[in-house]
Amino acid sequence: MILTLAGTADGREIIRTLKEAGYQVIATAVTPYGAKLAREAGADRVREGALEGEDLAALLGTGKIEAVIDATHPYATTITSRAREICRVTGIPYFRYQRPAVELPAHPNLLIAADWTQAVELASRYGTIMLTIGTRHLELFTAAPAMAGKRIIARVLPEVTSLEKCRQLGLWPGDIIAIQGPCSYELNRALYRQFGVEAVVTKDSGSTGGVESKIQAALDLGLQVIVLRRPPEPDSLPMEEIIGQLQRDIPTGTNY
């Protein structure tokens, strides 16, 4: 059985690919919605809820997991680091999925932030900032002294936990956009215009995350775009290479 650390659209495609290749799959998903999508993709079992290091260790300790495919978000560095280390200790093959990157346009209104501190500093130069970064790092912006008096608009998933986090950080309903992406060029453009956005902060999430249309819509409106640099993943592999290694080293139909 292959354990897929899902949670993104990539995870669902990986589940389908593994099932087509004849493997049984157990997938992880943080939210009920993510679990639903994993089941619809064909996962034989789904483990729902936040996955801590001890939870992952317990899963791998069952003796039924033959390999781990880490398809978590490129910026989910904590779980990736833990998964890689636990697999190293247990001797279970670990594969980090390489999400296809996009070529960011060379444009005077597009800046690359090396880290969150720089992203906050760059964003603080503008009056109305839309954050399309999820909720994990929202507080870095809402609590920053340099952001005092600025209007922060958070575009987040339409999950109760996301909305609660935004409200806890002091964002009012009129500054919260709850929507499941990726959004089209037209919708991104309309949202920027509706909220009077001056700067957009996003991650280099690749084509699956819809970053291309998000960035292009902002640039075409003359907005400032701040992109957080993607963490390096030198050991990541495209799915075709992962499947090739699995088929060579782990025949289907074993240990089920």
N, C-alpha and C positions, 0 to 999 in steps of 0.2 A: 504494500500500500504506500502511495506517495502522499506526503503531507504538503499541502500547498498553503502557504501563508498568503492569503488573498487580501481582499479589501479594496481592490481597484478593478477597473474594467479589464485590465491586463489579466488579473487573476481569473476572471471568468473565462477568458479565451484560453488560458493555460489549462483550466479544468477540462474544457471541451477537447483540447488537443490531446491531453493525457487519456481521456476516456476513449477517444478515437483510436489511440495507439494500443488500447487493451488494458490499461492500468486501472486499478481501483484508487479512489482519491478521497482523502479526508481533507477538508478545507477549514480554515479559520476565518471568522468575520467578526468585527467589533460590534456591529449594529444588527438588529433584527432584519433591517432592509438588506444589508450586505449578505446575511445568512440566506435570505430568500433568493437572492440573485445567484448565490453559489449553488443552491439546490436546483434552481432552474437550469443552471449550466451543466448539471449532471453529477455533482459531487455525491458520493455514496454516503458520506457522513459530513456533518458540519458542526464545528465547535464554535459556539457563539459567545461573544463577550471579550473584554479586554484580555490580552494575552501577556502575562508577566513571565519573567524568566523561569520561575518555578513551575508555572503551568506548562510551558513548553518542555521543560525537562521531564515532567510527568508523562506527557504525551509520548515523548521519544523513549521513555522507559518501559513502555508496554511491550516492546519487542516486535511490534507489528509494522513499524515505520521503516521502510527500506531506503528512503531518500527524502530530502526536504527541498522544496523549491520556494524560494523567498521572492514573492511578487508583491511585497508591500511597497508603499509609496517611496520614491527615490529619496525623500527627505525623512523617512522614518528610520533614522540612524540607530536609535536605541534598540529596537527589536531586531534589526538586522545584525547589529554587533552581538547581541545575546544569542541569536540563533546560530550565527557562525561559530561562536565559541562553544556552545553546547554540543553542536554537531562534531566539532573537533575533538572534544573530550570523549564523546560516546562512539566516535568512529563512523557515524552515519553520514553518507555523502550529502553535501550541501551545495546547492546551486543558487546563485544570485541572478535573478532574471534581469536582463538589460533592456530597460524600456527605451524604445526608439527615441532618439533626441531630435530636436528641430534646430535648424540653423537660424539663429537669431539675426534679424536684419541689422545692418550697420546704419544707425540713424542717430542724429544728434540728440533726439529726445528719449533715447533708450540708454539707461545706465545699468551696469552690472554691479550688484552689491556683493562684496566678498563674504559678509556675514550679517547677522540680524542687527547688530549695532550700527553698521553702516547703512543698512536699509532704513532704519528708524531716522537716522540723521538726514538722509536724502529726502525722505518723505516729509520731514518736519519743515521743509522749505516752502510747502504749499498749504493752502487753506482748507481744501476739501480733498480728502484722500480716500480712495476705495481700496480696501484690503481684500485680496482674493487668495488668502493663504491658509484657510481653515481656521480653527479656533485655538490650536495648541499654543501659538505664539502671539495671540492678540494682545495679551497683557503687556508685552514688551512695548507696544505702541500706545495703548491706553494709559499706561502708568509713566510713560517717559515725560519728564518735565518739558522737553522741547516740543511736545505735542499739545501742550496746554493751549486751549482756545481754538484748536483745530477741529474741523468736523471729520470724524472718522466714520466711514461707511463700511460695514463688514458684509461681504458676500459669503454665506456659509451654507452648509447642507441643511435641508428642512428636517432636522432631527430635534427632538425636544432638548437633548443635552446641549446641542449647539446654541439654540435660542436661550437656554438658561445661562450658559456661559457668557453670552453677549450681554444679557441683562445684568448679570453679576458684576461685569466690568464697567457698567454705567452707560452702555449704549441704549438709546431709546428705540422703540419699534420703527420709527421713521428712518432710522439709520441702519436697519438690518434688512438684508435681502436674502431670503431663504429660498434657495433654488438648487435643483439637481443639475449639474453640468454634464458634459460640456455645452456651452451656449454658442449659438451661431454668431457670425460676424454682425448680423443685423441686430440681434438681441443685445449683444455687448454694447454696440454703438448707442442703442436706444437707452440702455441703463445709464451709461455715462452721461448722456445728455439730460436725462430725467433728473439725475441727482447733482448736476452741475459739477461733475468731477474735474479736478485739476491734475491729479496724479494717481496712477494705479500701481499698486505693489503686488507682484505675483511671483510664482516660483517657476523655474525652468522645468516644468513637469512633463514635457514632451508632447507629441501629437495626441496621445490618448487623453491627456488632460485638457485639450482644447486651447493650449496656450497661444497657438498661432493666431486664431481669430480674435482672441482677447487682446493680444498685443497690437495687431494690425488695426483693429477698430479704434484703439486709443491713439495710435500714431496718426491715423487719418483725421482725427479730430484735433490734432495738435497738442495732445496731452503728454505729460511726462510719464514714462514707464520705467519702473524700478524692478529689476529682475534679480531675485536672490540666486546666487550661483549654486548649481547642483553639486552636492557632495561627491567627491571622486569615488568610483567603484571599479577599481582595476581588475577585479576578478569576475565581473558580471559577464553573462553570456546571452546571446540571442536564443530564442526558444528552440530553433531548429538544431542548434548545437547541444542544448540540454537534452532534447529528445534523443538525439543520436547517441549520447553517452549513456542515457538510461537504457536504451534498447541493446546496447553492447554489453553493459555491466549487470543489468537487472532484468532478466526475462520476465515477461508478463505471466500472470497466473501463479506466482509463487507467494508463499507466506500469507495467503488470504484465508 
